Amino acid sequence: MGIRIILAGDNMHIHGAALTGASIDAHNDHRIAMAATTAALVAAAPVTIAGAECISKSWPKFFDDLRSVGAMINEEG
């Protein structure tokens, strides 16, 4: 999504920038899928998140709740 991240031992350095569109694989991890979805809300181009359905493990109404506050979310599949 256009962000530079450096891992150094137990530290993660995130260098911010404007978020771009991307294709992301959540690897069946609801935390990754939710973080990517939240970041996608301000991305300059569409973001596709493979495996985003894993969010239902912890927050089954996540996408409905985002839509209720105006987020444009397209679920395919």
Secondary structure as UniProt FT lines:
FT   STRAND          4..8
FT   TURN            9..10
FT   STRAND          11..15
FT   STRAND          22..25
FT   TURN            27..28
FT   HELIX           30..40
FT   TURN            41..42
FT   STRAND          47..50
FT   HELIX           52..57
FT   TURN            60..61
FT   HELIX           62..68
FT   TURN            69..70
//
